[in-house]
Amino acid sequence: MFSGNNDVSDGLLPNASHLVEQLPPVDYWGTTFYLFTLPGVDTYTYKVMTATAPNQVELRTPNASLAALQLDHAGHVETSSTSKPLVIRASNPLLVAQFGGEGEDQSNSGPRAMMLVPPAELYRSWYTLATGHSDFDNFTHYVMLVANRSAVDRLRLDDQPVGGTDWVLFDVSGQDDMVGRLLRVTPGVHVIVQLDGTPVGAYVYGHSSSNCAYAFAAGLCLGPPNNLVSIARVYPVLITRLISVSEKS
């Protein structure tokens, strides 16, 4: 199912243009989400919606636990904002959306975009993605990665090591081992691979100097993990083909 608006003039992003999201089946909603800060956006807004109730939702920034949310009926929606990375954990499945740019009170500045955040339960060990494109504006493109800090040294972007520096802790107390990192990428096709098969989250984001922006999940694991093709077999061939396609385009 697809849902959205064209030329939005009211609501969370009052000056945005074209917003469309593909809504996942409730069977693929999750209980754990990692939200990373968006470049060029001072404060981002997030919405959570539950499919079943009651649903106890715990929220944590790197340095503090926030007030928990109690969702008491199916379809219950709560909205809030933060300027920090955020971990969301729920007792029952949630749908989570992240918004950059102006909030409901129009007090936040920055490029405007919306993304349905993939739950950690649906992270994959590899992704192929293409950045956005515009004939009318110049965009800066990014990939936001969420990974276990014990496995970042085996993470590759376009066959190059991502490296172990510049990662941000989601929980400085050490109770959560996940870390996030923002990487600027060139326009075109890119491949992300976790060589040891550990699931990793990947979100794509881009913005222009005129406050246009886009955001989407790089992919989701929607089938049984045992059905995924072994990355050890496909990775070398995949890299070669994608680079060839990118150069031709």
C-alpha positions as CSV (number, residue, x, y, z in Angstrom):
1,M,0.0,0.0,0.0
2,F,1.2,3.5,-0.9
3,S,0.0,6.6,0.8
4,G,1.1,10.3,0.7
5,N,0.4,13.9,-0.3
6,N,1.4,16.2,-3.0
7,D,2.2,19.9,-2.3
8,V,1.6,19.6,1.4
9,S,0.5,22.9,2.9
10,D,-0.4,21.9,6.4
11,G,0.7,19.4,9.0
12,L,4.1,18.2,10.1
13,L,6.0,19.5,7.0
14,P,3.9,22.5,6.0
15,N,6.1,23.7,3.2
16,A,7.0,20.3,1.7
17,S,6.2,19.1,-1.7
18,H,5.8,15.4,-2.7
19,L,5.6,12.9,0.1
20,V,4.8,9.2,-0.6
21,E,5.6,6.1,1.6
22,Q,5.1,2.4,1.0
23,L,3.4,1.1,4.1
24,P,4.7,-2.3,5.3
25,P,2.2,-5.1,6.3
26,V,1.6,-5.2,10.0
27,D,3.2,-8.6,10.1
28,Y,6.5,-6.8,9.4
29,W,6.3,-4.1,12.0
30,G,8.9,-4.3,14.7
31,T,9.7,-3.5,18.3
32,T,13.2,-2.0,18.2
33,F,14.2,1.2,16.2
34,Y,17.3,3.3,15.9
35,L,16.8,6.9,14.8
36,F,19.9,8.8,13.7
37,T,20.2,12.6,13.5
38,L,19.7,14.1,10.0
39,P,22.4,16.4,8.5
40,G,21.4,20.0,8.3
41,V,18.4,19.5,10.6
42,D,18.5,20.9,14.1
43,T,15.7,18.9,15.5
44,Y,13.8,16.0,14.0
45,T,10.3,14.8,14.7
46,Y,9.2,11.2,15.1
47,K,5.8,9.5,15.2
48,V,5.0,6.1,16.6
49,M,1.8,4.1,16.0
50,T,0.8,0.7,17.4
51,A,-1.2,-2.1,15.8
52,T,-2.1,-3.7,19.1
53,A,-2.7,-2.5,22.7
54,P,-1.6,-2.0,25.3
55,N,1.8,-1.1,24.1
56,Q,4.5,0.2,26.4
57,V,7.1,2.2,24.5
58,E,10.5,3.0,26.0
59,L,12.6,5.9,24.6
60,R,16.3,6.5,25.1
61,T,18.8,9.1,23.9
62,P,22.6,8.3,24.4
63,N,22.7,9.9,27.8
64,A,19.2,9.6,29.3
65,S,15.9,7.6,29.3
66,L,12.9,9.7,28.3
67,A,9.4,9.4,29.6
68,A,7.8,6.1,28.4
69,L,4.7,6.1,26.2
70,Q,1.6,4.0,26.9
71,L,-0.3,3.3,23.7
72,D,-3.8,2.1,24.8
73,H,-5.6,1.3,21.6
74,A,-4.9,0.1,18.1
75,G,-4.0,3.0,15.9
76,H,-2.8,5.1,18.8
77,V,-0.3,7.7,17.6
78,E,2.2,9.7,19.6
79,T,4.5,12.5,18.3
80,S,7.6,14.1,19.8
81,S,10.9,15.7,18.7
82,T,14.6,15.4,19.6
83,S,18.0,16.6,18.4
84,K,19.8,13.4,19.5
85,P,20.1,9.8,18.3
86,L,17.1,7.8,19.7
87,V,16.4,4.2,20.6
88,I,12.7,3.1,20.6
89,R,11.7,-0.2,22.2
90,A,8.1,-1.4,22.4
91,S,6.4,-4.3,24.0
92,N,4.3,-4.8,20.8
93,P,5.0,-4.0,17.1
94,L,5.1,-0.4,16.1
95,L,5.2,1.7,12.9
96,V,7.8,4.6,13.3
97,A,8.2,7.6,11.0
98,Q,11.0,10.2,11.2
99,F,10.5,13.8,9.9
100,G,13.2,16.3,9.1
101,G,12.6,20.0,8.8
102,E,9.7,22.0,10.3
103,G,7.7,20.4,13.0
104,E,4.1,20.9,14.0
105,D,4.9,24.3,15.6
106,Q,7.0,25.3,12.5
107,S,9.9,26.0,14.9
108,N,12.5,23.6,13.5
109,S,14.7,24.5,10.6
110,G,16.4,22.4,7.9
111,P,15.6,20.3,4.9
112,R,12.2,18.6,5.0
113,A,11.8,14.9,4.5
114,M,9.9,11.9,5.8
115,M,11.1,8.3,6.3
116,L,9.4,5.2,7.7
117,V,12.2,3.8,9.9
118,P,12.9,0.1,9.5
119,P,12.9,-1.9,12.7
120,A,16.1,-3.6,13.8
121,E,14.3,-7.0,13.4
122,L,14.3,-6.4,9.6
123,Y,18.0,-5.3,9.2
124,R,20.0,-7.1,6.5
125,S,23.6,-8.0,6.1
126,W,23.9,-6.3,2.6
127,Y,22.1,-3.7,0.6
128,T,22.2,-2.2,-2.9
129,L,20.8,1.3,-3.2
130,A,20.7,4.3,-5.5
131,T,20.7,7.9,-4.4
132,G,18.0,10.4,-5.4
133,H,18.3,12.6,-8.5
134,S,17.0,16.0,-9.5
135,D,17.3,17.9,-12.8
136,F,16.5,21.2,-11.0
137,D,18.7,21.1,-7.8
138,N,22.0,19.9,-6.6
139,F,21.8,17.4,-3.8
140,T,24.2,16.2,-1.1
141,H,23.7,12.5,-0.5
142,Y,24.3,10.4,2.7
143,V,24.0,6.9,4.0
144,M,23.2,6.5,7.7
145,L,24.5,3.2,9.1
146,V,23.4,1.4,12.3
147,A,25.6,-1.5,13.4
148,N,26.9,-3.5,16.4
149,R,30.1,-1.8,17.4
150,S,31.9,-5.2,17.6
151,A,31.4,-5.7,13.9
152,V,32.1,-2.3,12.3
153,D,35.6,-3.3,11.2
154,R,34.0,-5.8,8.8
155,L,31.5,-3.4,7.2
156,R,32.2,-2.4,3.6
157,L,30.8,0.4,1.4
158,D,31.5,-0.1,-2.3
159,D,34.2,-2.7,-1.4
160,Q,36.0,-0.3,0.9
161,P,36.2,-0.6,4.7
162,V,33.9,1.9,6.5
163,G,36.4,2.1,9.4
164,G,36.0,2.1,13.1
165,T,36.2,5.9,13.8
166,D,33.4,8.5,13.9
167,W,30.7,6.1,15.2
168,V,28.2,7.5,17.7
169,L,26.9,5.5,20.6
170,F,23.2,5.1,21.0
171,D,23.7,4.4,24.7
172,V,26.8,5.7,26.5
173,S,26.1,3.4,29.5
174,G,27.1,0.4,27.4
175,Q,23.9,-1.5,27.8
176,D,23.2,-1.2,24.1
177,D,26.0,-2.2,21.7
178,M,24.6,-0.4,18.6
179,V,26.3,2.6,17.1
180,G,25.5,4.9,14.2
181,R,27.5,6.7,11.6
182,L,26.8,9.2,8.8
183,L,28.6,8.8,5.5
184,R,28.5,11.2,2.6
185,V,28.3,9.4,-0.7
186,T,28.5,10.3,-4.4
187,P,25.4,10.3,-6.6
188,G,24.6,6.9,-8.1
189,V,24.6,3.2,-7.1
190,H,26.2,1.9,-3.9
191,V,26.6,-1.5,-2.1
192,I,26.8,-2.0,1.6
193,V,28.0,-5.3,3.0
194,Q,28.6,-6.7,6.5
195,L,31.1,-9.4,5.6
196,D,30.4,-11.7,8.6
197,G,26.6,-11.7,7.9
198,T,25.7,-9.6,11.0
199,P,22.5,-7.5,10.3
200,V,23.1,-3.8,9.9
201,G,20.7,-0.9,9.3
202,A,21.1,1.5,6.4
203,Y,19.0,4.6,5.6
204,V,19.5,6.9,2.6
205,Y,19.1,10.7,2.9
206,G,19.8,13.7,0.7
207,H,19.2,17.4,0.8
208,S,19.8,20.5,-1.3
209,S,20.7,24.1,-0.4
210,S,17.2,25.1,-1.2
211,N,15.8,22.8,1.6
212,C,14.6,20.0,-0.7
213,A,15.2,16.6,0.7
214,Y,14.5,12.9,0.5
215,A,14.8,9.9,2.9
216,F,14.2,6.2,2.7
217,A,15.3,2.9,4.1
218,A,18.0,1.2,2.0
219,G,16.2,-2.1,2.3
220,L,14.3,-4.6,4.5
221,C,14.7,-8.3,5.2
222,L,11.1,-9.4,4.5
223,G,11.8,-13.2,4.0
224,P,13.2,-16.0,6.2
225,P,17.0,-15.3,6.6
226,N,17.8,-18.8,5.4
227,N,16.4,-17.9,2.0
228,L,18.9,-15.1,1.4
229,V,21.6,-15.7,-1.1
230,S,25.0,-16.2,0.4
231,I,26.8,-12.9,0.3
232,A,30.1,-14.7,0.0
233,R,29.0,-16.0,-3.4
234,V,27.3,-12.9,-4.9
235,Y,29.4,-10.0,-3.5
236,P,32.4,-9.9,-6.0
237,V,30.1,-10.3,-9.0
238,L,27.6,-7.8,-7.6
239,I,30.2,-5.1,-7.1
240,T,31.5,-5.5,-10.6
241,R,28.1,-5.3,-12.3
242,L,26.9,-2.3,-10.3
243,I,30.0,-0.3,-10.9
244,S,29.7,-1.1,-14.6
245,V,26.0,0.0,-14.7
246,S,26.8,3.2,-12.7
247,E,29.6,4.1,-15.2
248,K,27.4,3.6,-18.2
249,S,24.6,5.7,-16.7
